[in-house]
Amino acid sequence: MSVLGRIAETARLMVGMPDYDTYCRHLADHHPERTPMTRAEFFRDRQQARYGSGGGRCC
């Protein structure tokens, strides 16, 4: 991975957004029997995991 790619990946992780391409590589390497989520499904899944069902708190 290039330096810019690493910087972009780090920035996404800092704001809580895992990288879709990394997810796909992990799935292919460790769970080849599973079908990967689409990019949109992955985004919604990660958003749901981070923020839950909307019943969040302020602090």
PDB file of N, CA, C and O in Angstrom:
ATOM      1  N   MET A   1       0.851  -1.178   0.000  1.00  0.00           N
ATOM      2  CA  MET A   1       0.000   0.000   0.000  1.00  0.00           C
ATOM      3  C   MET A   1       0.894   1.237   0.000  1.00  0.00           C
ATOM      4  O   MET A   1       1.927   1.269   0.668  1.00  0.00           O
ATOM      5  N   SER A   2       0.488   2.245  -0.749  1.00  0.00           N
ATOM      6  CA  SER A   2       1.276   3.466  -0.851  1.00  0.00           C
ATOM      7  C   SER A   2       1.158   4.297   0.428  1.00  0.00           C
ATOM      8  O   SER A   2       0.293   4.057   1.270  1.00  0.00           O
ATOM      9  N   VAL A   3       2.036   5.264   0.545  1.00  0.00           N
ATOM     10  CA  VAL A   3       2.012   6.159   1.718  1.00  0.00           C
ATOM     11  C   VAL A   3       0.685   6.905   1.764  1.00  0.00           C
ATOM     12  O   VAL A   3       0.081   7.031   2.829  1.00  0.00           O
ATOM     13  N   LEU A   4       0.229   7.399   0.617  1.00  0.00           N
ATOM     14  CA  LEU A   4      -1.062   8.098   0.598  1.00  0.00           C
ATOM     15  C   LEU A   4      -2.208   7.162   0.969  1.00  0.00           C
ATOM     16  O   LEU A   4      -3.154   7.571   1.643  1.00  0.00           O
ATOM     17  N   GLY A   5      -2.125   5.925   0.538  1.00  0.00           N
ATOM     18  CA  GLY A   5      -3.152   4.949   0.907  1.00  0.00           C
ATOM     19  C   GLY A   5      -3.183   4.708   2.407  1.00  0.00           C
ATOM     20  O   GLY A   5      -4.252   4.609   3.010  1.00  0.00           O
ATOM     21  N   ARG A   6      -2.000   4.614   3.003  1.00  0.00           N
ATOM     22  CA  ARG A   6      -1.909   4.435   4.461  1.00  0.00           C
ATOM     23  C   ARG A   6      -2.463   5.642   5.205  1.00  0.00           C
ATOM     24  O   ARG A   6      -3.151   5.496   6.216  1.00  0.00           O
ATOM     25  N   ILE A   7      -2.158   6.837   4.699  1.00  0.00           N
ATOM     26  CA  ILE A   7      -2.661   8.056   5.333  1.00  0.00           C
ATOM     27  C   ILE A   7      -4.191   8.104   5.253  1.00  0.00           C
ATOM     28  O   ILE A   7      -4.859   8.433   6.232  1.00  0.00           O
ATOM     29  N   ALA A   8      -4.732   7.774   4.087  1.00  0.00           N
ATOM     30  CA  ALA A   8      -6.188   7.762   3.919  1.00  0.00           C
ATOM     31  C   ALA A   8      -6.832   6.732   4.834  1.00  0.00           C
ATOM     32  O   ALA A   8      -7.859   7.005   5.456  1.00  0.00           O
ATOM     33  N   GLU A   9      -6.232   5.547   4.918  1.00  0.00           N
ATOM     34  CA  GLU A   9      -6.761   4.496   5.791  1.00  0.00           C
ATOM     35  C   GLU A   9      -6.730   4.951   7.249  1.00  0.00           C
ATOM     36  O   GLU A   9      -7.694   4.743   7.986  1.00  0.00           O
ATOM     37  N   THR A  10      -5.634   5.566   7.662  1.00  0.00           N
ATOM     38  CA  THR A  10      -5.503   6.060   9.033  1.00  0.00           C
ATOM     39  C   THR A  10      -6.554   7.119   9.318  1.00  0.00           C
ATOM     40  O   THR A  10      -7.173   7.106  10.382  1.00  0.00           O
ATOM     41  N   ALA A  11      -6.762   8.030   8.388  1.00  0.00           N
ATOM     42  CA  ALA A  11      -7.769   9.080   8.573  1.00  0.00           C
ATOM     43  C   ALA A  11      -9.162   8.483   8.729  1.00  0.00           C
ATOM     44  O   ALA A  11      -9.936   8.916   9.583  1.00  0.00           O
ATOM     45  N   ARG A  12      -9.481   7.486   7.903  1.00  0.00           N
ATOM     46  CA  ARG A  12     -10.809   6.850   8.018  1.00  0.00           C
ATOM     47  C   ARG A  12     -10.963   6.151   9.366  1.00  0.00           C
ATOM     48  O   ARG A  12     -12.021   6.231   9.990  1.00  0.00           O
ATOM     49  N   LEU A  13      -9.924   5.474   9.811  1.00  0.00           N
ATOM     50  CA  LEU A  13      -9.995   4.792  11.100  1.00  0.00           C
ATOM     51  C   LEU A  13     -10.111   5.786  12.250  1.00  0.00           C
ATOM     52  O   LEU A  13     -10.766   5.502  13.253  1.00  0.00           O
ATOM     53  N   MET A  14      -9.478   6.945  12.111  1.00  0.00           N
ATOM     54  CA  MET A  14      -9.535   7.963  13.165  1.00  0.00           C
ATOM     55  C   MET A  14     -10.958   8.485  13.356  1.00  0.00           C
ATOM     56  O   MET A  14     -11.338   8.851  14.468  1.00  0.00           O
ATOM     57  N   VAL A  15     -11.735   8.523  12.296  1.00  0.00           N
ATOM     58  CA  VAL A  15     -13.117   8.990  12.411  1.00  0.00           C
ATOM     59  C   VAL A  15     -14.099   7.830  12.518  1.00  0.00           C
ATOM     60  O   VAL A  15     -15.314   8.019  12.459  1.00  0.00           O
ATOM     61  N   GLY A  16     -13.554   6.627  12.677  1.00  0.00           N
ATOM     62  CA  GLY A  16     -14.410   5.470  12.924  1.00  0.00           C
ATOM     63  C   GLY A  16     -14.967   4.801  11.692  1.00  0.00           C
ATOM     64  O   GLY A  16     -15.968   4.091  11.791  1.00  0.00           O
ATOM     65  N   MET A  17     -14.361   4.997  10.528  1.00  0.00           N
ATOM     66  CA  MET A  17     -14.840   4.373   9.309  1.00  0.00           C
ATOM     67  C   MET A  17     -13.794   3.391   8.795  1.00  0.00           C
ATOM     68  O   MET A  17     -12.831   3.799   8.145  1.00  0.00           O
ATOM     69  N   PRO A  18     -13.971   2.097   9.078  1.00  0.00           N
ATOM     70  CA  PRO A  18     -13.037   1.088   8.574  1.00  0.00           C
ATOM     71  C   PRO A  18     -13.027   1.070   7.043  1.00  0.00           C
ATOM     72  O   PRO A  18     -13.979   1.516   6.403  1.00  0.00           O
ATOM     73  N   ASP A  19     -11.964   0.562   6.480  1.00  0.00           N
ATOM     74  CA  ASP A  19     -11.765   0.551   5.042  1.00  0.00           C
ATOM     75  C   ASP A  19     -12.453  -0.652   4.402  1.00  0.00           C
ATOM     76  O   ASP A  19     -12.257  -1.790   4.828  1.00  0.00           O
ATOM     77  N   TYR A  20     -13.254  -0.391   3.382  1.00  0.00           N
ATOM     78  CA  TYR A  20     -13.999  -1.446   2.697  1.00  0.00           C
ATOM     79  C   TYR A  20     -13.067  -2.445   2.012  1.00  0.00           C
ATOM     80  O   TYR A  20     -13.302  -3.652   2.068  1.00  0.00           O
ATOM     81  N   ASP A  21     -12.014  -1.947   1.367  1.00  0.00           N
ATOM     82  CA  ASP A  21     -11.085  -2.839   0.672  1.00  0.00           C
ATOM     83  C   ASP A  21     -10.372  -3.771   1.652  1.00  0.00           C
ATOM     84  O   ASP A  21     -10.145  -4.941   1.345  1.00  0.00           O
ATOM     85  N   THR A  22     -10.024  -3.259   2.819  1.00  0.00           N
ATOM     86  CA  THR A  22      -9.400  -4.093   3.858  1.00  0.00           C
ATOM     87  C   THR A  22     -10.381  -5.163   4.315  1.00  0.00           C
ATOM     88  O   THR A  22     -10.002  -6.318   4.503  1.00  0.00           O
ATOM     89  N   TYR A  23     -11.641  -4.780   4.494  1.00  0.00           N
ATOM     90  CA  TYR A  23     -12.692  -5.732   4.860  1.00  0.00           C
ATOM     91  C   TYR A  23     -12.797  -6.851   3.813  1.00  0.00           C
ATOM     92  O   TYR A  23     -12.875  -8.028   4.165  1.00  0.00           O
ATOM     93  N   CYS A  24     -12.797  -6.478   2.530  1.00  0.00           N
ATOM     94  CA  CYS A  24     -12.911  -7.480   1.459  1.00  0.00           C
ATOM     95  C   CYS A  24     -11.707  -8.421   1.453  1.00  0.00           C
ATOM     96  O   CYS A  24     -11.866  -9.629   1.278  1.00  0.00           O
ATOM     97  N   ARG A  25     -10.501  -7.872   1.644  1.00  0.00           N
ATOM     98  CA  ARG A  25      -9.305  -8.722   1.689  1.00  0.00           C
ATOM     99  C   ARG A  25      -9.365  -9.671   2.878  1.00  0.00           C
ATOM    100  O   ARG A  25      -9.029 -10.848   2.747  1.00  0.00           O
ATOM    101  N   HIS A  26      -9.789  -9.172   4.039  1.00  0.00           N
ATOM    102  CA  HIS A  26      -9.888 -10.018   5.226  1.00  0.00           C
ATOM    103  C   HIS A  26     -10.884 -11.150   4.978  1.00  0.00           C
ATOM    104  O   HIS A  26     -10.609 -12.308   5.292  1.00  0.00           O
ATOM    105  N   LEU A  27     -12.029 -10.811   4.419  1.00  0.00           N
ATOM    106  CA  LEU A  27     -13.055 -11.821   4.163  1.00  0.00           C
ATOM    107  C   LEU A  27     -12.533 -12.885   3.195  1.00  0.00           C
ATOM    108  O   LEU A  27     -12.749 -14.077   3.412  1.00  0.00           O
ATOM    109  N   ALA A  28     -11.856 -12.468   2.142  1.00  0.00           N
ATOM    110  CA  ALA A  28     -11.321 -13.419   1.162  1.00  0.00           C
ATOM    111  C   ALA A  28     -10.254 -14.322   1.786  1.00  0.00           C
ATOM    112  O   ALA A  28     -10.191 -15.514   1.485  1.00  0.00           O
ATOM    113  N   ASP A  29      -9.415 -13.748   2.657  1.00  0.00           N
ATOM    114  CA  ASP A  29      -8.326 -14.515   3.270  1.00  0.00           C
ATOM    115  C   ASP A  29      -8.800 -15.442   4.386  1.00  0.00           C
ATOM    116  O   ASP A  29      -8.301 -16.560   4.518  1.00  0.00           O
ATOM    117  N   HIS A  30      -9.753 -14.989   5.182  1.00  0.00           N
ATOM    118  CA  HIS A  30     -10.129 -15.728   6.388  1.00  0.00           C
ATOM    119  C   HIS A  30     -11.517 -16.366   6.355  1.00  0.00           C
ATOM    120  O   HIS A  30     -11.789 -17.291   7.121  1.00  0.00           O
ATOM    121  N   HIS A  31     -12.389 -15.886   5.483  1.00  0.00           N
ATOM    122  CA  HIS A  31     -13.760 -16.404   5.410  1.00  0.00           C
ATOM    123  C   HIS A  31     -14.196 -16.525   3.950  1.00  0.00           C
ATOM    124  O   HIS A  31     -15.175 -15.896   3.549  1.00  0.00           O
ATOM    125  N   PRO A  32     -13.489 -17.321   3.153  1.00  0.00           N
ATOM    126  CA  PRO A  32     -13.789 -17.377   1.709  1.00  0.00           C
ATOM    127  C   PRO A  32     -15.196 -17.899   1.391  1.00  0.00           C
ATOM    128  O   PRO A  32     -15.696 -17.694   0.285  1.00  0.00           O
ATOM    129  N   GLU A  33     -15.815 -18.554   2.329  1.00  0.00           N
ATOM    130  CA  GLU A  33     -17.162 -19.092   2.078  1.00  0.00           C
ATOM    131  C   GLU A  33     -18.239 -18.018   2.196  1.00  0.00           C
ATOM    132  O   GLU A  33     -19.369 -18.232   1.759  1.00  0.00           O
ATOM    133  N   ARG A  34     -17.910 -16.876   2.775  1.00  0.00           N
ATOM    134  CA  ARG A  34     -18.894 -15.806   2.971  1.00  0.00           C
ATOM    135  C   ARG A  34     -18.893 -14.826   1.806  1.00  0.00           C
ATOM    136  O   ARG A  34     -17.845 -14.526   1.233  1.00  0.00           O
ATOM    137  N   THR A  35     -20.064 -14.337   1.467  1.00  0.00           N
ATOM    138  CA  THR A  35     -20.194 -13.321   0.430  1.00  0.00           C
ATOM    139  C   THR A  35     -20.021 -11.954   1.076  1.00  0.00           C
ATOM    140  O   THR A  35     -20.706 -11.652   2.053  1.00  0.00           O
ATOM    141  N   PRO A  36     -19.125 -11.119   0.557  1.00  0.00           N
ATOM    142  CA  PRO A  36     -18.928  -9.809   1.175  1.00  0.00           C
ATOM    143  C   PRO A  36     -20.143  -8.901   0.994  1.00  0.00           C
ATOM    144  O   PRO A  36     -20.878  -9.012   0.013  1.00  0.00           O
ATOM    145  N   MET A  37     -20.335  -8.014   1.944  1.00  0.00           N
ATOM    146  CA  MET A  37     -21.384  -7.005   1.839  1.00  0.00           C
ATOM    147  C   MET A  37     -21.016  -6.047   0.712  1.00  0.00           C
ATOM    148  O   MET A  37     -19.844  -5.906   0.360  1.00  0.00           O
ATOM    149  N   THR A  38     -22.014  -5.401   0.160  1.00  0.00           N
ATOM    150  CA  THR A  38     -21.729  -4.340  -0.805  1.00  0.00           C
ATOM    151  C   THR A  38     -21.127  -3.163  -0.047  1.00  0.00           C
ATOM    152  O   THR A  38     -21.181  -3.124   1.182  1.00  0.00           O
ATOM    153  N   ARG A  39     -20.559  -2.211  -0.768  1.00  0.00           N
ATOM    154  CA  ARG A  39     -19.974  -1.032  -0.125  1.00  0.00           C
ATOM    155  C   ARG A  39     -21.037  -0.292   0.693  1.00  0.00           C
ATOM    156  O   ARG A  39     -20.756   0.157   1.804  1.00  0.00           O
ATOM    157  N   ALA A  40     -22.250  -0.160   0.157  1.00  0.00           N
ATOM    158  CA  ALA A  40     -23.333   0.527   0.868  1.00  0.00           C
ATOM    159  C   ALA A  40     -23.740  -0.247   2.123  1.00  0.00           C
ATOM    160  O   ALA A  40     -23.941   0.353   3.180  1.00  0.00           O
ATOM    161  N   GLU A  41     -23.862  -1.571   2.016  1.00  0.00           N
ATOM    162  CA  GLU A  41     -24.201  -2.393   3.184  1.00  0.00           C
ATOM    163  C   GLU A  41     -23.114  -2.292   4.252  1.00  0.00           C
ATOM    164  O   GLU A  41     -23.414  -2.203   5.443  1.00  0.00           O
ATOM    165  N   PHE A  42     -21.851  -2.306   3.821  1.00  0.00           N
ATOM    166  CA  PHE A  42     -20.730  -2.192   4.747  1.00  0.00           C
ATOM    167  C   PHE A  42     -20.789  -0.861   5.493  1.00  0.00           C
ATOM    168  O   PHE A  42     -20.615  -0.815   6.710  1.00  0.00           O
ATOM    169  N   PHE A  43     -21.034   0.218   4.755  1.00  0.00           N
ATOM    170  CA  PHE A  43     -21.121   1.541   5.372  1.00  0.00           C
ATOM    171  C   PHE A  43     -22.238   1.578   6.415  1.00  0.00           C
ATOM    172  O   PHE A  43     -22.033   2.051   7.533  1.00  0.00           O
ATOM    173  N   ARG A  44     -23.424   1.077   6.045  1.00  0.00           N
ATOM    174  CA  ARG A  44     -24.550   1.071   6.996  1.00  0.00           C
ATOM    175  C   ARG A  44     -24.257   0.199   8.206  1.00  0.00           C
ATOM    176  O   ARG A  44     -24.601   0.565   9.330  1.00  0.00           O
ATOM    177  N   ASP A  45     -23.623  -0.956   7.991  1.00  0.00           N
ATOM    178  CA  ASP A  45     -23.283  -1.861   9.088  1.00  0.00           C
ATOM    179  C   ASP A  45     -22.320  -1.194  10.068  1.00  0.00           C
ATOM    180  O   ASP A  45     -22.520  -1.257  11.281  1.00  0.00           O
ATOM    181  N   ARG A  46     -21.286  -0.562   9.543  1.00  0.00           N
ATOM    182  CA  ARG A  46     -20.292   0.101  10.405  1.00  0.00           C
ATOM    183  C   ARG A  46     -20.898   1.306  11.104  1.00  0.00           C
ATOM    184  O   ARG A  46     -20.568   1.589  12.256  1.00  0.00           O
ATOM    185  N   GLN A  47     -21.785   2.021  10.413  1.00  0.00           N
ATOM    186  CA  GLN A  47     -22.462   3.163  11.018  1.00  0.00           C
ATOM    187  C   GLN A  47     -23.367   2.690  12.156  1.00  0.00           C
ATOM    188  O   GLN A  47     -23.401   3.307  13.221  1.00  0.00           O
ATOM    189  N   GLN A  48     -24.093   1.605  11.934  1.00  0.00           N
ATOM    190  CA  GLN A  48     -24.970   1.037  12.962  1.00  0.00           C
ATOM    191  C   GLN A  48     -24.153   0.558  14.159  1.00  0.00           C
ATOM    192  O   GLN A  48     -24.546   0.767  15.307  1.00  0.00           O
ATOM    193  N   ALA A  49     -23.022  -0.082  13.891  1.00  0.00           N
ATOM    194  CA  ALA A  49     -22.173  -0.575  14.975  1.00  0.00           C
ATOM    195  C   ALA A  49     -21.625   0.580  15.810  1.00  0.00           C
ATOM    196  O   ALA A  49     -21.482   0.461  17.027  1.00  0.00           O
ATOM    197  N   ARG A  50     -21.322   1.685  15.157  1.00  0.00           N
ATOM    198  CA  ARG A  50     -20.752   2.828  15.882  1.00  0.00           C
ATOM    199  C   ARG A  50     -21.808   3.628  16.632  1.00  0.00           C
ATOM    200  O   ARG A  50     -21.599   4.001  17.786  1.00  0.00           O
ATOM    201  N   TYR A  51     -22.934   3.892  15.989  1.00  0.00           N
ATOM    202  CA  TYR A  51     -23.927   4.795  16.571  1.00  0.00           C
ATOM    203  C   TYR A  51     -25.153   4.100  17.135  1.00  0.00           C
ATOM    204  O   TYR A  51     -25.961   4.735  17.814  1.00  0.00           O
ATOM    205  N   GLY A  52     -25.310   2.811  16.871  1.00  0.00           N
ATOM    206  CA  GLY A  52     -26.437   2.076  17.424  1.00  0.00           C
ATOM    207  C   GLY A  52     -27.762   2.467  16.788  1.00  0.00           C
ATOM    208  O   GLY A  52     -27.820   2.876  15.628  1.00  0.00           O
ATOM    209  N   SER A  53     -28.799   2.336  17.556  1.00  0.00           N
ATOM    210  CA  SER A  53     -30.151   2.550  17.029  1.00  0.00           C
ATOM    211  C   SER A  53     -30.630   3.982  17.187  1.00  0.00           C
ATOM    212  O   SER A  53     -31.833   4.231  17.111  1.00  0.00           O
ATOM    213  N   GLY A  54     -29.742   4.916  17.403  1.00  0.00           N
ATOM    214  CA  GLY A  54     -30.144   6.309  17.526  1.00  0.00           C
ATOM    215  C   GLY A  54     -30.428   6.734  18.944  1.00  0.00           C
ATOM    216  O   GLY A  54     -30.763   7.895  19.181  1.00  0.00           O
ATOM    217  N   GLY A  55     -30.305   5.830  19.893  1.00  0.00           N
ATOM    218  CA  GLY A  55     -30.569   6.170  21.280  1.00  0.00           C
ATOM    219  C   GLY A  55     -29.314   6.595  21.997  1.00  0.00           C
ATOM    220  O   GLY A  55     -29.142   6.308  23.182  1.00  0.00           O
ATOM    221  N   GLY A  56     -28.432   7.279  21.287  1.00  0.00           N
ATOM    222  CA  GLY A  56     -27.153   7.668  21.868  1.00  0.00           C
ATOM    223  C   GLY A  56     -27.271   8.762  22.927  1.00  0.00           C
ATOM    224  O   GLY A  56     -28.333   9.350  23.132  1.00  0.00           O
ATOM    225  N   ARG A  57     -26.163   9.010  23.578  1.00  0.00           N
ATOM    226  CA  ARG A  57     -26.132  10.047  24.585  1.00  0.00           C
ATOM    227  C   ARG A  57     -25.217  11.166  24.105  1.00  0.00           C
ATOM    228  O   ARG A  57     -24.471  11.016  23.137  1.00  0.00           O
ATOM    229  N   CYS A  58     -25.294  12.255  24.789  1.00  0.00           N
ATOM    230  CA  CYS A  58     -24.440  13.395  24.445  1.00  0.00           C
ATOM    231  C   CYS A  58     -23.024  13.124  24.931  1.00  0.00           C
ATOM    232  O   CYS A  58     -22.074  13.289  24.166  1.00  0.00           O
ATOM    233  N   CYS A  59     -22.861  12.715  26.177  1.00  0.00           N
ATOM    234  CA  CYS A  59     -21.515  12.580  26.739  1.00  0.00           C
ATOM    235  C   CYS A  59     -21.334  11.264  27.486  1.00  0.00           C
ATOM    236  O   CYS A  59     -20.255  10.999  28.017  1.00  0.00           O
TER     237      CYS A  59
END
